[in-house]
Each structure stands twice: as C-alpha cells, then as structure tokens.
Amino acid sequence: MGHTRHDTMRRALRREVAGTIGLLADADDFAAMRHYASFVFDDHVTYLRQVEGLLKSRAADGRLTGIALFDPQEYAEFCAETGLDPDTSASRTRYTAELAATGPTLPYEDRPLADLLPDLVDETVRQSTWEYATMLLARIGTCADCGVDIGRAAFARASDLVMRVIGTEGPATRHLVCSVPSDGQTLLAALHVTHGADGHPELDETEALEFTTVLAVGIALRSPGGLVMRAGDGIRDRVHGWRLQDERLHPLSAAEVFDAYCTDALSGDLIAPESGVDYCAAPDLGGDDSGEEGTTGQGGHRH
C-alpha cells in the first residue's frame, strides 16, 4: 500500500517538473551530431516526428516543455570548456540545461512543430544579434580625446533617433527595420509599434532595447546602415527610409525608398511594388541636439 502511494506521489511530482528539449531543427546540425556514437538517431525526418510525438505526450499529461535550438558547434565548445565528454547523453543533457537557463526557448503549446520552428529560429537569431551588438558596444571603450564611453554615448544617440522616427507618424501601426553591416555580416533588428487609446505609441521594451542597440552599433562604428519604417492605418501603408551617416539618419527620397524596396538584394533584379503601399519621402528628423559646432567624434558624441 505504501509503495503504491509513493508511486502516485512520484507521478504527481513529475507533472510539476518543467523540461526543455534541445532540438536539432537543421538537417546539417543533425548530421553533425551523428558523428557521436552515443547519438542513436539516423534520420532527421523520423527524429523530428519522434520529438513532436514526445511533446504531444508530455502536453497530454499536463507537463510544460520548453524547446531550444541545439547547436553542435556551441555544444562542442561547451564540452571543451567544462571538461565534459561530448559523446554522452549526459553531456547533451547538461548543455540543454544550460540552454534553458541562458538561451532563448519557446514553450510547446500543442502547435505543430513545423509552425513553431520558424518562431524559435527567429527568437534565437534575435537574441544572438542583440548579444553580439552589446558585446561590440562594450569593447569599443572610451574616446581617447575626451574619455566619454563611446558605446554608451552611441546608445543614447540611437535612443533619441528612434523616438524621433516613431514621432514622425500619428496614431498608426508602425514596423521598423534597422540594418547595420559589421565584420562582414549584417545586423538586423525589427521593432513593432502600436498606439494606445490616447494615441501615444506603445512598444515592447525588449524589442526596443535590441533595436536601439543595433542602431547604436552603426553610430559607434560609423557604419553606413539604414532604417526603414512602414506605417499603416488599415487601408494603405506608407514606407519611409533613412540612411545612417555621420551619426545622423538622413531622409531618403520617394525614389530611393522605392528602389530599396523594389530591388532584390541578392540579384539586383526589380521586384513588382506591393499594392496598397505608398513609397514616400522620409521626413527630416530635425536638428542635432548635441550642437551644430565642433567636430563629430566617434560613437555619438561631439567635441
């Protein structure tokens, strides 16, 4: 009788424990893990089907499961740093626990895995971009001439510019995209802005932080980035764009915005313009609060 009672308690406790699955969403990542003898799966499609079956089973039992992307290269680095043998399931479990504590995860809520994966990839890329941009700002250091923290000054400048861009539209839904080239890659960040009943803009604080950080990298590194805003009232959308140069966002003309939106970035071929979209000249964001005189120093401050 006592043994049965203990089994019942254990089953009840299992329902109280949340879990995380480190998912190999990419076929190449899955192939990389097959080099480990202890990794017993041999077909990616079957593996994904089994993972989804497990997720559904846990959900049916009322158990919450988080999903994180399992990166084989990062896993190998993790094992090297911690002295773990990478060819064991215990080490994979340790790495997955680390992902659950520090990396982006999404809860499984009975959605098809094929629908959830793009969101998980987007979230992972978003956090990686923000972490990389934050590291870039931190390592720039201080200005040799005036001692100002360049990264912090650039962030303050970027915050001001973002609020100016948002303020160019009235009560409309806005979607902003910022792109900044850095070290052979392009950092991208997006910000969605709605408006409350009082007409004031409302935005997600985490998104705003990430977006501002990427723009700040462009300012601090004097990188030729850009910012595009699409605003709409439910009937027609308006697209505006600005070019980042010398710590300022310079407005693009309607023709420049059209060219940017209607040209394939890889092939250079023209793309048909969207219906219900107006490509507009961007408004000027106003004067520079840091003053008109003096020279512009690196990283959002003036001497």
N, C-alpha and C positions, 0 to 999 in steps of 0.2 A: 504493500500500500504506500509506504513511504517512498519507495523507488519510483512509483508511478507519479506521485506528487512532485518529486524532484524533476522528472522528465517534463511534466506540464509547465513547471516554473521556467525551465530552460527554454522551452518553445516560446513562452511568453516573453522572455528576455531577448530572444533572437529578433522578435518583432520590434524591439526597442532600439536595436543597433542599426545605424545607418551604414551603408557601404559605398565604395567607389570602385568602378571598373576602369582600368586603363585600356582604352580602345585603340587598336591599330586600324584606323579608318582608311589609310592609304595602302594600296597594294604593294608599293615599293617598300614601305615600312614593314609590312607583314613579311615580305620576302627576306628582309634584313634579319628579322628575328628567327627565321628558320635555320640560321647558322648555328643556333644553340640547340644542342641535343635534347635538352630538357623542355624545349618548346615543341609540343607534340602535334600542333595543328599543321596541316599541309595544304589546305585550300582556303583562300581568302573568303570566297563567297559562302562556303559552308561555315567558316568561323564567324562571319557576321550574322548568319542565320541562327547559329547557336547562341551568340551573345544576345540577340533580340529575344530568343526563347527564354533565356535566363532572366532577362529584365522583366519580361511579362510575368514570369512565375513569381518573382520577388514582389512585383506590384500587386499581384493577386493575393499574396499573403499580407498585404498592407505594409510592406517594407520599402523604405525610401532608398533609392540608389542613385548616386551621382556618377556622371560619365566625364572622363578626362581623356585628352589625346595622349597616347603613349608614343614618345619619340625615341627610337632606338639609339640615335647618336647621343642624345642627352642622357639616356639610360646608361650607356657605356661610360660616359663621363662621371655620372653619379656613382657607379660602382667603383671606378678608379679612385675617386676622391674619398669614398667611405671604406675602401678595402674589402668590398663585397665581391663574391664570385658571381659574375653576371649570368652564368649558366645554371641558375637555380630558380625555381618558382618563388622561393622565399625572398630572393633579392628583387624579383619583379614586384612582389607584394610590397616590399619596403619602398621601392620607387613610386609605386602607385599611391601609397600613403603620403609620400612627400608631395605628389601632385595635388592630392586632395587638400593638403594644408597650405600650399603656396601658389598653385596654378589655377587657371580657370576651369570650372566644372559646371555642368548643367544637370539638373535633376531629370530623371526619367519619369515622365508623366503620361505613360501609355500612348505616346505618339510613335508613329512608325520611325524606325531608326533612320531610314533614308531621308525623312523630313527633318530630323533632329541634327544630323551630322553637319549640314551647312552652317547652322547656327553655332555649333560647337567650334567649327573651324574659324568662323568669323570672330568669335569671342577670344579664341586663343591668339589669333593674329593681332587683334586689338590690344590685348594685354602685352604681348611681346613688343609691339610697336611703342607703346607707352613706356615700358621698362627701358627699352633701348634709347628712346628720346630723353628720358630722365637721366640716364647714365651719361649721355652726350653733354647735356647741360651742366651736370655736376663736375665733369672732368675738365671743362674749359678753364675754370679758375677765375682769378681776378685780373682786372686790367692793370697792365704794367705802369700806366701813366697816373691813374687816379685811385687804384685799389678797389674799385667797385666790383662786386661779384657779377660777372658778365651773364651767367645763366639766370640769376635772379632778376637782373635788370631786364633781360630779354623776355622773361615770363611776364613781368609787369607790363612791358610794352605790348606783348601779344594779347594780354587780357584786355587792355584798353582798345586795341584794334578790333577784337572780336565783338565787344559790346557796341562799337561804332557800326560795324557791319550789320549786326542784328537790328540796330536802331534805324537803319535806312528804310525798313518796311513797317507798315502799320500792323494792325491785328490780322496777321496771315500766318499760315503754317510755313515754316522755313526749313530747308535742308541744306546744310553747309558741308562742303568737302574741301579739305586743305591737303595739298601735296607739296612735299619738300624733298629734293634729292639730297642724299647724303651717303658718302662712302660707296658709290656705285649702285645704290638702291634708292627706291623712292618711298619715303614715309608717307602714309596716308592716314587721315583721321576724318571722321564724319560727326556732325552734330545736328540733332533734330530739335527744332524749336517750335513749340506751340504757343498759344496765347490763352490767358485766363479770361474769366468773365469781365474783368476790369480792363482788358486789352493789353495788359502787361505780358511780356514774353515769359514763358516757362520752359525750363530745360533741365535735363538730367545732369546733376553735379559731376558725376564720374565722367560722362561723355564730354562735358565742358572742360574738365581738367585735362583729359587726354588730348582733346582738340587744341587747346591753348598751348600745351607742352610741345606738340609737333610744330605749331607756328613759331613758337619761341626758338626752336632749334634753327629754323630758317633765318630768324633775325640774328641769333648769336653767331651763326656761321657765315652770315652774309650770303646765304644760298638763294638762287633765283627760283623761288617757289611760286605758288599761286593759290588762290581761294575762289571758289565758285559757290554762289548761293541760288537756290531755286525756291521761289516763293509762290504760293498759290492760294486762291480763295475758293477752290472747289469748282471753278468754271474754267479759268485759264491760269497757266503758270507763267511766271516771269523768271528769266535766268540772267543773273549778273555775274561779272567776274572781275577779279583784281589780280594784278601782278605784284609779287613781293620783290622789292628792290630798295636797297639802302634803308632798311628798317621801316619802310612805308609800303602800304598797299595802294598801288596806282590803278585807277579805274581803267577797265578795258572798254573799248567802243563796242557798239552792237555788232559790227562786222567781225571784230576779234572774238567776241563771245560765240558768234555763230560758227566761225572757223574752228574754234576749240571744241565745241560740242558736236559738230557735224563732220569731223575728220577722224578716221580710225587711227589710234595712237601707234599701232604697230605697222600697218601697211601704208598709211598716209592717204588711203582712198576716202572719197567723200561718202558720208552717211546721210541718208534722207532725214530732213528735220522732222521732229515729232509734231503731230497735230495738237492743237490746243496749247502750244508753247510759244511765247514771245521771247526772242533773244534781244535783250535791252542793253543800252549803255549803262555802265555802273555809275552810281552817284559818287562824287568825291567825298572822302571821309573827313574832310576838314583839316585844319592846321595841326601842326605838331606841338603838343603841349610842352615838349621838352625845350622849346625855344627855337627861334629861327637863326640865331647867331651861333658861331662856333662850328667846329667840325664834328661830324658824326663818328663816334668811336664804335669799336666792335661790341656787339651784344646789347643794343637797346639803350645806350646812354650817350650823352654828349659832353664834350669837354668845353 
